[in-house]
Amino acid sequence: MTAAVSSRPTRASARPDLRLILGIILVLASILGVWFTVQAARTTAPAYVATRTIVPGEAVTADVVRSVEVSLGGLSESYLSTADVESGLVATRTIEVGELVPAAAVGSADAARTTRVVVRSAVDVPASVAAGTVVEVWAAPQRERGVYDAPRILVADATVVSVARDESMIGGGAAQLELVIPRSDVAAALTAMSDQSALSVVPVAGAGS
């Protein structure tokens, strides 16, 4: 007598294949990850780039920056925004031409710790010295007419705004420079200029222009 075969499915055949489900989940997760990456790369935000070298203490306005669309991802708050440009901020460090302007490179004009002075160097300055170059100002106090003491550093960290060279001087040119210097050095600089010390401006070793 032949035993009856049950048509009822076994428990093993009714259970879903967990490996298949996990595989499908991983594929979907990978597809979504690629999609989000592509979308993030396509998302741009406005930022500002310097159209010329901006020196410390200079107002950061629409005259010296221009808006560009760039993909910054989660870093958008780290760079200058439209509101910043319209709020009267100044540069707190040199910002090179073509550089995206970081928010950390600007600050309130009221809190600025620098100011500008114009000095005349007794000797010409190297051709590499231009706007944005970091320089030292040396002063040799005048003991008597035509006799000077040994030079000493007057301002250790100044930034050039502009240079006007005078090649007509006999025995070598002189130069007039507008400099950004720390406010703490202003008194010493003005004193050196008033007592007719011989001033010299030299680029800081390793500092680019």
PASEBA-1860 file (N, C-alpha, C; in nm, 3 decimals):
! residues 209
1> MTAAVSSR> 0.085/-0.118/0.000/0.000/0.000/0.000/0.089/0.124/0.000 ~ 0.069/0.214/-0.095/0.154/0.333/-0.112/0.111/0.443/-0.016 ~ 0.215/0.500/0.056/0.183/0.608/0.154/0.144/0.734/0.082 ~ 0.051/0.808/0.136/0.006/0.933/0.075/0.111/1.043/0.095 ~ 0.138/1.113/-0.010/0.236/1.223/-0.005/0.164/1.353/0.022 ~ 0.205/1.420/0.127/0.139/1.547/0.164/0.177/1.656/0.065 ~ 0.079/1.735/0.021/0.104/1.848/-0.069/0.140/1.974/0.007 ~ 0.147/1.964/0.137/0.177/2.080/0.222/0.324/2.118/0.209
9> PTRASARP> 0.358/2.245/0.179/0.499/2.282/0.163/0.574/2.270/0.294 ~ 0.701/2.234/0.282/0.786/2.222/0.401/0.817/2.360/0.456 ~ 0.857/2.362/0.586/0.891/2.490/0.651/1.011/2.555/0.583 ~ 1.109/2.475/0.538/1.231/2.529/0.475/1.199/2.599/0.345 ~ 1.107/2.545/0.263/1.077/2.605/0.134/0.992/2.730/0.149 ~ 0.920/2.743/0.260/0.835/2.861/0.280/0.914/2.979/0.335 ~ 1.033/2.955/0.397/1.110/3.063/0.459/1.185/3.141/0.352 ~ 1.179/3.278/0.353/1.251/3.357/0.252/1.402/3.339/0.268
17> DLRLILGI> 1.473/3.351/0.157/1.619/3.337/0.157/1.680/3.468/0.211 ~ 1.733/3.464/0.334/1.788/3.584/0.397/1.907/3.639/0.319 ~ 1.986/3.551/0.262/2.102/3.598/0.185/2.059/3.679/0.064 ~ 1.950/3.638/0.000/1.899/3.712/-0.115/1.850/3.851/-0.073 ~ 1.777/3.854/0.040/1.725/3.982/0.088/1.839/4.077/0.124 ~ 1.939/4.024/0.193/2.054/4.107/0.229/2.127/4.158/0.105 ~ 2.136/4.074/0.005/2.202/4.114/-0.120/2.126/4.228/-0.188 ~ 1.995/4.218/-0.189/1.912/4.323/-0.250/1.928/4.455/-0.174
25> ILVLASIL> 1.930/4.445/-0.039/1.946/4.566/0.043/2.080/4.633/0.016 ~ 2.185/4.553/0.006/2.319/4.609/-0.021/2.326/4.676/-0.157 ~ 2.263/4.618/-0.256/2.263/4.677/-0.391/2.188/4.809/-0.390 ~ 2.071/4.812/-0.324/1.993/4.935/-0.316/2.070/5.044/-0.241 ~ 2.137/5.003/-0.130/2.215/5.101/-0.053/2.328/5.159/-0.136 ~ 2.392/5.073/-0.217/2.502/5.119/-0.302/2.451/5.217/-0.408 ~ 2.336/5.185/-0.467/2.277/5.273/-0.569/2.241/5.408/-0.508 ~ 2.180/5.406/-0.390/2.143/5.531/-0.324/2.266/5.613/-0.287
33> GVWFTVQA> 2.373/5.543/-0.242/2.496/5.614/-0.207/2.556/5.686/-0.326 ~ 2.559/5.618/-0.440/2.611/5.679/-0.562/2.524/5.797/-0.603 ~ 2.392/5.781/-0.592/2.301/5.889/-0.631/2.321/6.012/-0.545 ~ 2.332/5.993/-0.412/2.354/6.106/-0.322/2.487/6.173/-0.348 ~ 2.590/6.094/-0.381/2.722/6.151/-0.410/2.717/6.237/-0.535 ~ 2.650/6.188/-0.638/2.638/6.263/-0.763/2.559/6.391/-0.740 ~ 2.449/6.381/-0.664/2.367/6.499/-0.638/2.444/6.605/-0.559 ~ 2.524/6.557/-0.461/2.604/6.651/-0.382/2.708/6.721/-0.467
41> ARTTAPAY> 2.766/6.647/-0.562/2.867/6.706/-0.650/2.805/6.809/-0.743 ~ 2.677/6.789/-0.777/2.610/6.883/-0.866/2.558/7.007/-0.793 ~ 2.549/6.999/-0.660/2.496/7.111/-0.582/2.605/7.214/-0.560 ~ 2.581/7.335/-0.602/2.678/7.443/-0.584/2.621/7.551/-0.495 ~ 2.708/7.632/-0.442/2.669/7.743/-0.357/2.755/7.863/-0.392 ~ 2.705/7.984/-0.372/2.785/8.102/-0.402/2.897/8.122/-0.300 ~ 3.014/8.156/-0.350/3.127/8.191/-0.265/3.196/8.309/-0.331 ~ 3.295/8.364/-0.265/3.363/8.480/-0.320/3.511/8.452/-0.340
49> VATRTIVP> 3.562/8.502/-0.451/3.703/8.488/-0.483/3.764/8.627/-0.495 ~ 3.887/8.642/-0.449/3.954/8.772/-0.454/3.994/8.805/-0.597 ~ 3.960/8.924/-0.643/3.996/8.965/-0.780/4.134/9.030/-0.784 ~ 4.190/9.059/-0.668/4.328/9.107/-0.656/4.374/9.077/-0.515 ~ 4.502/9.098/-0.489/4.553/9.074/-0.355/4.489/9.172/-0.256 ~ 4.435/9.118/-0.148/4.372/9.198/-0.043/4.462/9.192/0.080 ~ 4.501/9.307/0.129/4.595/9.311/0.241/4.520/9.327/0.373 ~ 4.584/9.292/0.486/4.517/9.305/0.616/4.468/9.447/0.641
57> GEAVTADV> 4.348/9.458/0.695/4.290/9.588/0.725/4.210/9.648/0.611 ~ 4.219/9.589/0.491/4.147/9.642/0.376/4.002/9.594/0.377 ~ 3.910/9.685/0.343/3.768/9.649/0.340/3.744/9.544/0.232 ~ 3.668/9.442/0.267/3.633/9.335/0.173/3.497/9.370/0.115 ~ 3.496/9.429/-0.003/3.373/9.475/-0.067/3.362/9.413/-0.206 ~ 3.253/9.447/-0.274/3.231/9.395/-0.409/3.336/9.447/-0.507 ~ 3.414/9.547/-0.468/3.518/9.600/-0.555/3.639/9.508/-0.563 ~ 3.658/9.423/-0.462/3.779/9.339/-0.457/3.749/9.190/-0.459
65> VRSVEVSL> 3.621/9.153/-0.462/3.583/9.012/-0.471/3.473/8.997/-0.575 ~ 3.457/8.876/-0.626/3.346/8.847/-0.716/3.284/8.713/-0.677 ~ 3.156/8.700/-0.703/3.084/8.580/-0.665/3.106/8.470/-0.768 ~ 3.126/8.348/-0.720/3.140/8.231/-0.808/3.055/8.118/-0.750 ~ 3.012/8.027/-0.835/2.937/7.911/-0.791/3.034/7.794/-0.779 ~ 3.047/7.739/-0.661/3.140/7.628/-0.637/3.070/7.521/-0.554 ~ 3.123/7.400/-0.563/3.071/7.289/-0.485/3.152/7.280/-0.356 ~ 3.092/7.320/-0.245/3.162/7.322/-0.117/3.113/7.214/-0.021
73> GGLSESYL> 3.005/7.147/-0.058/2.951/7.044/0.032/2.915/7.104/0.166 ~ 2.962/7.043/0.273/2.932/7.092/0.407/3.022/7.205/0.452 ~ 3.108/7.256/0.362/3.202/7.362/0.400/3.154/7.501/0.362 ~ 3.031/7.513/0.315/2.984/7.643/0.265/2.991/7.752/0.371 ~ 2.969/7.717/0.498/2.972/7.818/0.604/3.114/7.862/0.637 ~ 3.213/7.794/0.581/3.352/7.829/0.609/3.405/7.938/0.517 ~ 3.321/7.981/0.422/3.365/8.081/0.325/3.273/8.202/0.328 ~ 3.324/8.311/0.273/3.253/8.439/0.274/3.118/8.427/0.204
81> STADVESG> 3.015/8.489/0.263/2.881/8.489/0.205/2.843/8.629/0.161 ~ 2.730/8.640/0.092/2.681/8.771/0.047/2.661/8.865/0.165 ~ 2.607/8.814/0.273/2.583/8.898/0.391/2.714/8.952/0.447 ~ 2.820/8.871/0.442/2.950/8.916/0.492/3.004/9.033/0.411 ~ 2.990/9.024/0.278/3.043/9.129/0.190/2.972/9.261/0.214 ~ 2.847/9.253/0.252/2.767/9.375/0.272/2.772/9.428/0.415 ~ 2.853/9.365/0.502/2.851/9.405/0.643/2.974/9.483/0.686 ~ 3.057/9.528/0.591/3.169/9.614/0.625/3.284/9.545/0.693
89> LVATRTIE> 3.314/9.421/0.657/3.425/9.349/0.716/3.557/9.388/0.649 ~ 3.667/9.360/0.718/3.800/9.386/0.663/3.881/9.257/0.668 ~ 3.984/9.251/0.585/4.072/9.133/0.584/4.157/9.133/0.709 ~ 4.175/9.015/0.767/4.261/9.002/0.885/4.394/8.939/0.850 ~ 4.408/8.894/0.727/4.535/8.843/0.674/4.538/8.869/0.526 ~ 4.652/8.849/0.463/4.661/8.868/0.319/4.580/8.760/0.248 ~ 4.497/8.801/0.154/4.418/8.709/0.073/4.468/8.723/-0.070 ~ 4.523/8.616/-0.124/4.585/8.622/-0.255/4.481/8.630/-0.366
97> VGELVPAA> 4.519/8.692/-0.477/4.430/8.701/-0.592/4.392/8.560/-0.637 ~ 4.264/8.539/-0.666/4.216/8.408/-0.709/4.181/8.313/-0.597 ~ 4.205/8.353/-0.472/4.176/8.266/-0.358/4.030/8.278/-0.317 ~ 3.966/8.164/-0.288/3.834/8.169/-0.227/3.850/8.231/-0.088 ~ 3.765/8.326/-0.055/3.783/8.402/0.069/3.724/8.326/0.187 ~ 3.809/8.278/0.279/3.756/8.208/0.397/3.692/8.306/0.495 ~ 3.590/8.260/0.563/3.526/8.345/0.665/3.625/8.379/0.775 ~ 3.722/8.291/0.800/3.820/8.315/0.905/3.922/8.422/0.868
105> AVGSADAA> 3.923/8.464/0.741/4.022/8.563/0.696/3.968/8.705/0.700 ~ 3.847/8.723/0.753/3.788/8.857/0.764/3.740/8.879/0.906 ~ 3.723/9.006/0.941/3.676/9.039/1.074/3.619/9.179/1.078 ~ 3.571/9.219/1.192/3.512/9.350/1.211/3.617/9.459/1.199 ~ 3.581/9.569/1.133/3.673/9.681/1.119/3.704/9.741/1.256 ~ 3.608/9.739/1.346/3.629/9.795/1.480/3.731/9.716/1.560 ~ 3.743/9.586/1.527/3.835/9.501/1.602/3.971/9.488/1.534 ~ 3.990/9.557/1.423/4.116/9.545/1.349/4.232/9.590/1.435
113> RTTRVVVR> 4.339/9.514/1.430/4.457/9.545/1.510/4.571/9.600/1.425 ~ 4.539/9.643/1.306/4.640/9.696/1.216/4.599/9.833/1.165 ~ 4.695/9.904/1.113/4.668/10.031/1.048/4.772/10.050/0.938 ~ 4.757/10.157/0.860/4.846/10.180/0.747/4.936/10.300/0.772 ~ 5.060/10.288/0.728/5.152/10.400/0.732/5.227/10.402/0.599 ~ 5.281/10.517/0.564/5.365/10.531/0.446/5.506/10.559/0.493 ~ 5.601/10.476/0.452/5.741/10.495/0.490/5.825/10.509/0.364 ~ 5.937/10.578/0.380/6.031/10.593/0.269/6.157/10.516/0.304
121> SAVDVPAS> 6.187/10.416/0.223/6.307/10.337/0.243/6.426/10.413/0.189 ~ 6.536/10.416/0.266/6.655/10.488/0.223/6.721/10.422/0.103 ~ 6.692/10.295/0.081/6.746/10.222/-0.033/6.630/10.156/-0.106 ~ 6.655/10.118/-0.230/6.549/10.053/-0.307/6.518/9.917/-0.247 ~ 6.403/9.866/-0.278/6.361/9.735/-0.231/6.368/9.636/-0.347 ~ 6.383/9.508/-0.319/6.390/9.409/-0.427/6.268/9.414/-0.519 ~ 6.289/9.374/-0.643/6.180/9.375/-0.741/6.067/9.282/-0.701 ~ 6.098/9.182/-0.619/5.994/9.086/-0.578/5.895/9.145/-0.479
129> VAAGTVVE> 5.929/9.259/-0.419/5.840/9.321/-0.320/5.724/9.389/-0.392 ~ 5.603/9.345/-0.361/5.482/9.397/-0.425/5.368/9.388/-0.325 ~ 5.249/9.425/-0.368/5.132/9.419/-0.279/5.117/9.278/-0.222 ~ 5.104/9.270/-0.093/5.088/9.141/-0.026/5.216/9.083/0.030 ~ 5.332/9.136/-0.007/5.458/9.085/0.044/5.474/9.119/0.192 ~ 5.517/9.022/0.271/5.544/9.045/0.412/5.688/9.092/0.427 ~ 5.707/9.204/0.496/5.840/9.265/0.507/5.871/9.301/0.652 ~ 6.000/9.329/0.675/6.046/9.387/0.800/6.087/9.531/0.773
137> VWAAPQRE> 6.065/9.618/0.869/6.113/9.755/0.860/6.227/9.772/0.961 ~ 6.343/9.812/0.909/6.460/9.835/0.994/6.484/9.985/1.005 ~ 6.532/10.026/1.121/6.561/10.168/1.143/6.702/10.185/1.199 ~ 6.777/10.280/1.142/6.909/10.318/1.194/6.897/10.460/1.247 ~ 6.892/10.479/1.379/6.876/10.614/1.436/6.991/10.706/1.395 ~ 6.957/10.831/1.369/7.057/10.929/1.329/7.123/10.989/1.454 ~ 7.256/10.975/1.461/7.330/11.033/1.573/7.362/11.179/1.547 ~ 7.404/11.206/1.427/7.430/11.342/1.379/7.414/11.338/1.228
145> RGVYDAPR> 7.419/11.451/1.166/7.393/11.456/1.023/7.486/11.361/0.947 ~ 7.428/11.266/0.878/7.505/11.171/0.798/7.567/11.058/0.877 ~ 7.547/11.053/1.008/7.604/10.945/1.092/7.489/10.873/1.162 ~ 7.487/10.741/1.148/7.376/10.662/1.200/7.425/10.549/1.289 ~ 7.343/10.514/1.385/7.370/10.396/1.468/7.340/10.270/1.388 ~ 7.376/10.157/1.447/7.348/10.028/1.382/7.197/10.011/1.367 ~ 7.155/9.957/1.254/7.009/9.939/1.234/6.953/9.831/1.326 ~ 6.826/9.847/1.357/6.753/9.748/1.438/6.615/9.729/1.377
153> ILVADATV> 6.552/9.618/1.410/6.418/9.593/1.357/6.319/9.687/1.424 ~ 6.247/9.761/1.344/6.145/9.853/1.394/6.007/9.787/1.392 ~ 5.974/9.725/1.279/5.848/9.652/1.264/5.883/9.515/1.207 ~ 5.850/9.411/1.281/5.891/9.276/1.240/5.793/9.211/1.143 ~ 5.672/9.264/1.135/5.570/9.198/1.053/5.480/9.303/0.989 ~ 5.519/9.348/0.871/5.440/9.446/0.796/5.401/9.385/0.661 ~ 5.291/9.432/0.605/5.245/9.383/0.475/5.238/9.500/0.377 ~ 5.294/9.480/0.260/5.299/9.587/0.160/5.162/9.606/0.095
161> VSVARDES> 5.119/9.731/0.087/4.998/9.766/0.014/5.035/9.812/-0.127 ~ 5.136/9.899/-0.135/5.181/9.948/-0.265/5.327/9.993/-0.254 ~ 5.394/9.999/-0.370/5.535/10.039/-0.376/5.550/10.142/-0.486 ~ 5.621/10.251/-0.455/5.657/10.350/-0.557/5.809/10.364/-0.554 ~ 5.875/10.319/-0.659/6.021/10.321/-0.664/6.070/10.449/-0.731 ~ 6.179/10.502/-0.677/6.241/10.623/-0.731/6.380/10.588/-0.781 ~ 6.392/10.572/-0.912/6.519/10.532/-0.972/6.609/10.651/-1.001 ~ 6.564/10.772/-0.970/6.643/10.890/-1.003/6.750/10.921/-0.900
169> MIGGGAAQ> 6.745/10.854/-0.784/6.842/10.881/-0.678/6.981/10.837/-0.721 ~ 7.082/10.918/-0.694/7.220/10.886/-0.728/7.271/10.779/-0.632 ~ 7.335/10.677/-0.688/7.392/10.572/-0.606/7.290/10.468/-0.564 ~ 7.181/10.461/-0.635/7.080/10.360/-0.602/6.948/10.425/-0.573 ~ 6.843/10.357/-0.609/6.711/10.414/-0.593/6.663/10.409/-0.450 ~ 6.555/10.480/-0.425/6.485/10.473/-0.297/6.344/10.425/-0.327 ~ 6.265/10.406/-0.225/6.129/10.359/-0.248/6.037/10.411/-0.139 ~ 5.916/10.441/-0.178/5.812/10.480/-0.083/5.708/10.369/-0.081
177> LELVIPRS> 5.678/10.321/0.038/5.588/10.207/0.049/5.474/10.239/0.145 ~ 5.355/10.198/0.106/5.242/10.200/0.198/5.237/10.063/0.263 ~ 5.237/10.059/0.395/5.245/9.934/0.468/5.130/9.920/0.566 ~ 5.090/9.797/0.588/4.998/9.763/0.697/5.083/9.714/0.812 ~ 5.073/9.778/0.927/5.153/9.738/1.042/5.062/9.722/1.164 ~ 5.106/9.645/1.264/5.028/9.634/1.388/5.015/9.770/1.456 ~ 4.900/9.795/1.515/4.879/9.923/1.584/4.982/9.942/1.696 ~ 5.027/9.835/1.754/5.124/9.845/1.863/5.258/9.900/1.816
185> DVAAALTA> 5.284/9.898/1.684/5.412/9.947/1.630/5.402/10.089/1.575 ~ 5.282/10.147/1.578/5.263/10.278/1.515/5.347/10.386/1.582 ~ 5.347/10.391/1.714/5.420/10.497/1.784/5.569/10.492/1.751 ~ 5.627/10.372/1.754/5.770/10.359/1.724/5.799/10.398/1.580 ~ 5.709/10.362/1.488/5.730/10.395/1.347/5.725/10.545/1.325 ~ 5.628/10.611/1.385/5.616/10.756/1.369/5.735/10.828/1.431 ~ 5.782/10.778/1.545/5.898/10.838/1.610/6.022/10.827/1.521 ~ 6.041/10.710/1.462/6.157/10.689/1.375/6.152/10.780/1.253
193> MSDQSALS> 6.032/10.801/1.200/6.020/10.889/1.084/6.043/11.035/1.122 ~ 5.998/11.074/1.241/6.012/11.214/1.282/6.155/11.250/1.320 ~ 6.232/11.152/1.372/6.370/11.183/1.410/6.469/11.153/1.298 ~ 6.415/11.130/1.177/6.496/11.114/1.056/6.589/10.992/1.062 ~ 6.541/10.886/1.126/6.615/10.760/1.118/6.617/10.711/0.975 ~ 6.722/10.639/0.937/6.728/10.579/0.805/6.648/10.449/0.807 ~ 6.544/10.443/0.728/6.456/10.326/0.726/6.489/10.238/0.607 ~ 6.482/10.108/0.628/6.503/10.012/0.519/6.394/9.906/0.529
201> VVPVAGAG> 6.342/9.866/0.415/6.237/9.765/0.408/6.291/9.642/0.337 ~ 6.286/9.527/0.405/6.339/9.403/0.347/6.234/9.294/0.357 ~ 6.223/9.211/0.253/6.124/9.102/0.259/6.162/8.998/0.361 ~ 6.062/8.942/0.426/6.085/8.835/0.523/6.126/8.710/0.449 ~ 6.229/8.643/0.496/6.280/8.523/0.429/6.169/8.418/0.420 ~ 6.149/8.367/0.298/6.050/8.262/0.278/5.909/8.312/0.257 ~ 5.885/8.441/0.270/5.750/8.494/0.252/5.727/8.523/0.107 ~ 5.613/8.473/0.054/5.580/8.498/-0.085/5.510/8.630/-0.101
209> S> 5.502/8.675/-0.227/5.432/8.800/-0.254/5.295/8.769/-0.309
END
